[in-house]
């Protein structure tokens, strides 16, 4: 007896000719023509900040220089940060704090051989290369979108947070690429490598740790073992770079951040721009002392809900990414770049799914589309960015419905693509 749940696209391996009717060179040129004007708009929008040297690349570039020049033990010292940033970039009364684990400075040290503005351009090009790799990793999972229109897979990368990350010199594109690689590894039954790749994203630990917790609860032992081993290695590298004293200071400052909402005494955390449960509760309660305990309680409830799902294969990562964004301590616009992975996968699935027989079709389509366009709407309308947490919450729940235990036939990634 056939189930009334329709599984999209029974052929596990998509015909590569259906992914794009064009040659790789022509497809690349067409994708560039689609994305280049959008990315150029991002650069123009950030041009005043770039001229003033106040883009987010400022602190990472300076930290890389400090480590390269033998000042790694001072990367978390606000006075040293101010001195080096003012010397290397431009003068500012308040330094842009470096709040990443020290191991990430090894990535930025080579860029510090260049002056700031050429280094920014070089890092922008590096991010574009990462984005190209990300597109190639996700392209097979967007095969159904390409069947509808050849430009739709590339159009997914018009997601506003990606442009913000590129223009501001953020490292969110690197995390996005690592997660796309992890998805491909999971689908190829290489969960050890997937765990390594996700652990390498611990420079944004507020997003990666919830993913690791969910995989541990879901008993994905290979992933969890690889993640734990890689995390321990990166912690050792960070202590080697910064020293025990500075590493302890960094740990204490991150703990302090959780209840003071200040990265440094003169640098408050922009909670109003945080598009997750923390930002929403802070907006609703108006900065009440209850914000932190209620955020912890709400995040715990959300994690329990997602932990009750029974994900298989790459679906685990598709469920875990929006869940981690929702419960993370803070989620600025560029941090949302990683959401393009579940958005693209879900939209591609739905194009091959019978809307009359798949009961979650409308819910997932509406929430995915709304989350994709809502950041632009908020930016144009002048609404506070925390409002993006509302479609994010709806999308996270809708995606989790893929893995509801009562759903007898789940939609597998393998039904859309198998690498």
Secondary structure per residue as TSV (DSSP state, phi and psi in degrees):
chain	resnum	aa	ss	phi	psi
A	1	X	-	360.0	131.6
A	2	X	-	-80.6	139.8
A	3	X	-	-75.8	150.9
A	4	X	S	-85.5	6.3
A	5	X	S	-90.9	124.6
A	6	X	-	-93.7	126.5
A	7	X	-	-94.8	124.3
A	8	X	S	-71.7	137.1
A	9	X	-	56.0	89.0
A	10	X	S	-71.4	-19.7
A	11	X	-	-73.3	116.3
A	12	X	S	-69.3	-27.1
A	13	X	S	-112.7	112.5
A	14	X	-	-68.0	143.0
A	15	X	-	-66.1	120.8
A	16	X	H	-60.6	-25.8
A	17	X	H	-68.9	-21.3
A	18	X	H	-84.5	-18.4
A	19	X	H	-67.5	-41.1
A	20	X	-	-155.9	132.2
A	21	X	S	-79.5	-0.9
A	22	X	S	-104.7	162.6
A	23	X	-	-66.1	156.7
A	24	X	H	-55.0	-40.9
A	25	X	H	-64.7	-43.2
A	26	X	H	-69.6	-40.0
A	27	X	H	-61.2	-41.0
A	28	X	H	-63.4	-40.9
A	29	X	H	-64.9	-42.4
A	30	X	H	-66.0	-40.5
A	31	X	H	-64.4	-39.4
A	32	X	H	-63.9	-40.2
A	33	X	H	-64.2	-32.6
A	34	X	H	-74.5	-42.0
A	35	X	H	-90.3	-30.7
A	36	X	H	-57.3	-47.2
A	37	X	H	-61.1	-36.2
A	38	X	H	-66.9	-44.8
A	39	X	H	-66.7	-34.8
A	40	X	H	-63.1	-39.0
A	41	X	H	-60.9	-37.3
A	42	X	H	-63.4	-43.6
A	43	X	H	-63.1	-42.5
A	44	X	H	-62.7	-40.7
A	45	X	H	-63.5	-33.2
A	46	X	T	-95.8	4.6
A	47	X	H	-58.7	-43.4
A	48	X	H	-59.5	-42.1
A	49	X	H	-67.3	-37.2
A	50	X	H	-65.9	-42.2
A	51	X	H	-62.8	-35.6
A	52	X	T	-83.0	-3.3
A	53	X	T	70.7	23.7
A	54	X	-	-105.6	12.9
A	55	X	S	-70.2	162.5
A	56	X	T	-64.8	-19.2
A	57	X	H	-64.0	-19.9
A	58	X	H	-54.7	-50.9
A	59	X	H	-73.2	-34.7
A	60	X	H	-72.7	-39.0
A	61	X	H	-61.4	-46.2
A	62	X	H	-65.4	-41.4
A	63	X	H	-62.3	-40.0
A	64	X	H	-61.7	-40.8
A	65	X	H	-65.5	-42.7
A	66	X	H	-61.6	-42.0
A	67	X	H	-67.4	-42.6
A	68	X	H	-64.3	-31.9
A	69	X	T	-94.9	10.4
A	70	X	T	87.9	19.0
A	71	X	-	-114.2	30.8
A	72	X	G	-61.2	-27.3
A	73	X	G	-74.6	-2.3
A	74	X	G	-115.7	8.2
A	75	X	T	-66.5	-19.6
A	76	X	T	-104.7	7.1
A	77	X	-	-87.3	118.1
A	78	X	H	-62.8	-36.5
A	79	X	H	-66.4	-42.9
A	80	X	H	-66.5	-40.6
A	81	X	H	-59.0	-45.3
A	82	X	H	-62.1	-44.0
A	83	X	H	-63.0	-47.9
A	84	X	H	-70.6	-39.4
A	85	X	H	-64.6	-40.3
A	86	X	H	-67.6	-33.8
A	87	X	H	-76.9	-40.5
A	88	X	H	-90.3	-29.3
A	89	X	T	-116.0	-82.0
A	90	X	-	-161.2	162.4
A	91	X	-	-74.1	138.4
A	92	X	-	-148.1	140.6
A	93	X	S	-64.9	-37.9
A	94	X	S	-118.1	123.2
A	95	X	-	-69.1	151.8
A	96	X	-	-82.7	110.9
A	97	X	-	-65.0	143.7
A	98	X	-	-94.0	112.7
A	99	X	-	-121.1	29.2
A	100	X	S	-100.8	155.7
A	101	X	-	-58.5	147.8
A	102	X	G	-63.0	-26.5
A	103	X	G	-59.7	-25.7
A	104	X	G	-69.7	-20.6
A	105	X	H	-62.4	-23.9
A	106	X	H	-63.5	-29.2
A	107	X	H	-71.5	-37.4
A	108	X	H	-90.5	-13.3
A	109	X	H	-57.7	-43.7
A	110	X	G	-62.0	-34.4
A	111	X	G	-67.9	-23.3
A	112	X	G	-73.9	-8.0
A	113	X	G	-69.0	-20.1
A	114	X	S	-97.4	154.7
A	115	X	-	-60.8	164.8
A	116	X	H	-56.5	-51.2
A	117	X	H	-69.3	-43.3
A	118	X	H	-61.3	-34.6
A	119	X	H	-66.0	-39.1
A	120	X	H	-60.6	-44.4
A	121	X	H	-63.9	-40.5
A	122	X	H	-64.4	-41.0
A	123	X	H	-69.7	-34.1
A	124	X	H	-60.9	-43.9
A	125	X	H	-64.5	-38.6
A	126	X	H	-62.1	-42.8
A	127	X	H	-63.8	-38.2
A	128	X	H	-63.5	-39.0
A	129	X	H	-64.3	-41.9
A	130	X	H	-62.3	-39.8
A	131	X	H	-66.8	-36.6
A	132	X	H	-63.8	-44.0
A	133	X	H	-62.4	-41.7
A	134	X	H	-60.0	-42.9
A	135	X	H	-60.8	-43.1
A	136	X	H	-66.8	-35.8
A	137	X	H	-68.5	-37.4
A	138	X	H	-89.0	-15.4
A	139	X	H	-55.7	-43.6
A	140	X	G	-61.4	-30.2
A	141	X	G	-79.4	-6.6
A	142	X	G	-109.7	20.7
A	143	X	H	-59.8	-38.9
A	144	X	H	-67.2	-32.7
A	145	X	H	-64.8	-40.2
A	146	X	H	-65.6	-28.7
A	147	X	H	-68.3	-29.7
A	148	X	H	-75.9	-48.6
A	149	X	-	-157.0	133.2
A	150	X	T	-63.3	-23.3
A	151	X	T	-87.5	-10.0
A	152	X	H	-62.6	-41.1
A	153	X	H	-57.7	-44.2
A	154	X	H	-67.4	-33.8
A	155	X	H	-63.4	-24.3
A	156	X	G	-58.4	-28.8
A	157	X	G	-85.7	10.2
A	158	X	G	-83.1	2.4
A	159	X	-	-53.8	122.8
A	160	X	H	-53.6	-45.0
A	161	X	H	-55.7	-31.6
A	162	X	H	-64.5	-43.4
A	163	X	H	-65.0	-39.9
A	164	X	H	-63.2	-42.2
A	165	X	H	-64.0	-41.2
A	166	X	H	-63.4	-51.5
A	167	X	H	-68.4	-32.1
A	168	X	H	-86.9	-2.4
A	169	X	T	70.9	33.0
A	170	X	-	-83.4	165.7
A	171	X	S	-98.8	11.2
A	172	X	H	-65.6	-30.4
A	173	X	H	-64.3	-34.5
A	174	X	H	-64.4	-44.4
A	175	X	H	-63.0	-41.5
A	176	X	H	-57.6	-44.0
A	177	X	H	-66.7	-39.9
A	178	X	H	-61.8	-41.0
A	179	X	H	-70.2	-37.1
A	180	X	H	-63.3	-40.7
A	181	X	H	-65.2	-38.1
A	182	X	H	-64.0	-39.4
A	183	X	H	-60.5	-45.7
A	184	X	H	-63.5	-38.8
A	185	X	H	-66.5	-41.5
A	186	X	H	-61.1	-41.7
A	187	X	H	-68.6	-19.2
A	188	X	T	-99.9	15.1
A	189	X	T	60.0	37.6
A	190	X	-	-116.6	64.7
A	191	X	H	-70.9	-26.9
A	192	X	H	-59.9	-48.6
A	193	X	H	-65.1	-37.2
A	194	X	H	-60.6	-42.1
A	195	X	H	-63.3	-37.9
A	196	X	H	-63.9	-45.6
A	197	X	H	-63.7	-43.7
A	198	X	H	-66.2	-39.0
A	199	X	H	-63.8	-32.4
A	200	X	T	-65.0	-15.5
A	201	X	T	-87.6	12.7
A	202	X	G	-68.3	-3.8
A	203	X	G	-65.0	-18.4
A	204	X	G	-118.0	68.6
A	205	X	H	-64.3	-26.8
A	206	X	H	-65.7	-19.6
A	207	X	H	-99.7	-31.8
A	208	X	H	-83.8	-38.2
A	209	X	H	-60.7	-43.4
A	210	X	H	-60.1	-34.6
A	211	X	H	-63.0	-45.5
A	212	X	H	-63.2	-39.1
A	213	X	H	-62.9	-44.1
A	214	X	H	-64.4	-41.7
A	215	X	H	-64.6	-34.1
A	216	X	H	-67.8	-43.7
A	217	X	H	-64.7	-34.8
A	218	X	T	-78.8	3.0
A	219	X	T	62.5	40.6
A	220	X	-	-91.1	79.6
A	221	X	H	-65.2	-40.3
A	222	X	H	-62.1	-46.1
A	223	X	H	-59.8	-47.8
A	224	X	H	-64.8	-40.3
A	225	X	H	-64.5	-44.5
A	226	X	H	-66.2	-39.7
A	227	X	H	-62.7	-48.2
A	228	X	H	-62.3	-42.9
A	229	X	H	-64.5	-43.1
A	230	X	H	-67.2	-40.5
A	231	X	H	-60.7	-41.4
A	232	X	H	-63.8	-40.8
A	233	X	H	-63.8	-43.9
A	234	X	H	-66.1	-35.3
A	235	X	H	-64.2	-41.1
A	236	X	H	-64.6	-40.8
A	237	X	H	-63.7	-41.3
A	238	X	H	-63.2	-42.3
A	239	X	H	-65.6	-38.0
A	240	X	H	-63.0	-38.5
A	241	X	H	-73.9	-49.8
A	242	X	H	-93.3	-19.9
A	243	X	H	89.9	160.8
A	244	X	H	-65.8	-42.6
A	245	X	H	-63.5	-49.8
A	246	X	H	-67.3	-34.8
A	247	X	H	-64.7	-40.5
A	248	X	H	-65.6	-38.8
A	249	X	H	-63.2	-40.9
A	250	X	H	-62.9	-44.3
A	251	X	H	-61.6	-44.6
A	252	X	H	-63.6	-39.3
A	253	X	H	-66.9	-34.2
A	254	X	H	-70.4	-36.6
A	255	X	H	-66.2	-42.7
A	256	X	H	-63.1	-35.3
A	257	X	H	-58.5	-30.6
A	258	X	H	-68.1	-22.4
A	259	X	H	-124.8	-10.3
A	260	X	H	-100.1	-18.5
A	261	X	-	60.4	26.2
A	262	X	E	-127.7	126.3
A	263	X	E	-70.0	-38.9
A	264	X	E	-145.0	168.0
A	265	X	T	-52.6	-32.4
A	266	X	T	-111.2	16.4
A	267	X	E	-133.7	86.4
A	268	X	E	-72.5	150.1
A	269	X	-	-73.5	127.9
A	270	X	-	-75.8	76.7
A	271	X	G	-59.8	-33.7
A	272	X	G	-63.7	-18.0
A	273	X	G	-102.2	12.3
A	274	X	-	-95.6	114.4
A	275	X	-	-95.9	59.1
A	276	X	S	-148.0	-167.2
A	277	X	H	-59.5	-39.7
A	278	X	H	-60.5	-47.5
A	279	X	H	-65.4	-39.9
A	280	X	H	-66.2	-45.9
A	281	X	H	-65.9	-37.3
A	282	X	H	-63.1	-38.2
A	283	X	H	-69.9	-41.9
A	284	X	H	-68.8	-36.2
A	285	X	H	-97.1	-2.7
A	286	X	T	62.9	40.3
A	287	X	S	76.1	22.1
A	288	X	-	-65.2	152.6
A	289	X	T	-60.9	-15.8
A	290	X	H	-77.5	-9.1
A	291	X	H	-58.2	-49.5
A	292	X	H	-64.3	-52.3
A	293	X	H	-62.7	-37.0
A	294	X	H	-69.4	-34.4
A	295	X	H	-64.4	-42.7
A	296	X	H	-62.9	-43.9
A	297	X	H	-65.1	-46.0
A	298	X	H	-64.8	-39.2
A	299	X	H	-66.6	-37.4
A	300	X	H	-64.9	-43.2
A	301	X	H	-62.4	-43.0
A	302	X	H	-63.1	-43.6
A	303	X	H	-65.3	-37.3
A	304	X	H	-63.6	-41.3
A	305	X	H	-60.5	-48.5
A	306	X	H	-68.8	-31.4
A	307	X	H	-67.2	-24.7
A	308	X	T	-77.6	-9.9
A	309	X	S	-68.9	161.4
A	310	X	-	-122.7	70.4
A	311	X	-	-75.4	145.6
A	312	X	-	-124.7	147.5
A	313	X	T	58.8	-145.6
A	314	X	T	-68.4	-13.3
A	315	X	H	-57.1	-28.3
A	316	X	H	-59.9	-43.1
A	317	X	H	-72.6	-35.0
A	318	X	H	-62.4	-36.7
A	319	X	H	-77.2	-39.6
A	320	X	H	-71.8	-31.5
A	321	X	H	-64.4	-54.2
A	322	X	H	-64.4	-30.9
A	323	X	H	-63.3	-43.8
A	324	X	H	-66.5	-38.1
A	325	X	H	-62.8	-39.1
A	326	X	H	-66.7	-40.6
A	327	X	H	-99.2	-1.6
A	328	X	S	-61.6	156.1
A	329	X	S	-65.7	-39.9
A	330	X	-	-145.2	151.5
A	331	X	-	-144.9	92.1
A	332	X	-	-79.6	167.5
A	333	X	G	-51.6	-47.7
A	334	X	G	-67.8	-25.8
A	335	X	G	-64.9	-23.3
A	336	X	G	-75.2	-2.3
A	337	X	G	-53.5	-36.8
A	338	X	G	-65.7	-17.5
A	339	X	G	-69.0	-13.6
A	340	X	H	-65.8	-23.4
A	341	X	H	-63.4	-58.4
A	342	X	H	-67.6	-33.4
A	343	X	H	-62.1	-48.9
A	344	X	H	-64.7	-42.5
A	345	X	H	-64.6	-44.2
A	346	X	H	-65.3	-46.6
A	347	X	H	-63.3	-37.4
A	348	X	H	-65.7	-40.8
A	349	X	H	-61.2	-44.7
A	350	X	H	-66.4	-26.4
A	351	X	H	-68.1	-20.3
A	352	X	T	-106.8	10.6
A	353	X	S	-107.2	142.0
A	354	X	-	-76.0	111.8
A	355	X	T	-65.8	-21.1
A	356	X	T	-81.6	-25.8
A	357	X	T	-109.3	-16.5
A	358	X	-	-97.7	111.4
A	359	X	T	-70.3	-19.7
A	360	X	T	-96.9	8.1
A	361	X	H	-57.5	-54.3
A	362	X	H	-65.4	-42.8
A	363	X	H	-60.1	-47.1
A	364	X	H	-71.2	-38.4
A	365	X	H	-64.3	-47.3
A	366	X	H	-64.6	-45.6
A	367	X	H	-69.0	-38.7
A	368	X	H	-66.2	-45.2
A	369	X	H	-65.7	-40.2
A	370	X	H	-65.4	-43.0
A	371	X	H	-65.2	-32.9
A	372	X	H	-67.0	-41.4
A	373	X	H	-95.2	-18.5
A	374	X	H	-63.0	-39.2
A	375	X	H	-57.4	-37.6
A	376	X	H	-67.4	-43.9
A	377	X	H	-60.9	-41.8
A	378	X	H	-64.6	-42.3
A	379	X	H	-63.6	-42.9
A	380	X	H	-74.6	-31.8
A	381	X	H	-86.9	-16.9
A	382	X	T	84.9	8.8
A	383	X	-	-66.5	156.0
A	384	X	-	-69.6	144.6
A	385	X	G	-70.2	-17.3
A	386	X	G	-61.4	-22.2
A	387	X	G	-62.9	-19.6
A	388	X	H	-65.4	-18.9
A	389	X	H	-63.1	-25.2
A	390	X	H	-69.7	-52.3
A	391	X	H	-66.1	-28.0
A	392	X	H	-64.8	-42.8
A	393	X	H	-61.0	-46.0
A	394	X	H	-62.6	-41.7
A	395	X	H	-66.8	-42.8
A	396	X	H	-60.4	-41.2
A	397	X	H	-67.5	-42.3
A	398	X	H	-62.7	-42.0
A	399	X	H	-65.1	-38.8
A	400	X	H	-63.3	-24.3
A	401	X	G	-65.5	-20.1
A	402	X	G	-58.6	-30.6
A	403	X	G	-112.8	22.2
A	404	X	-	-62.7	132.9
A	405	X	T	-58.1	-27.0
A	406	X	T	-81.9	-6.8
A	407	X	-	-81.8	108.8
A	408	X	S	-71.6	-25.0
A	409	X	S	-130.8	107.5
A	410	X	-	-87.1	156.4
A	411	X	-	-87.1	112.5
A	412	X	-	-93.6	150.6
A	413	X	G	-60.2	-33.4
A	414	X	G	-63.8	-20.3
A	415	X	G	-76.6	-15.0
A	416	X	T	-105.8	-33.4
A	417	X	-	-165.7	148.7
A	418	X	-	-139.7	115.0
A	419	X	-	-79.3	360.0
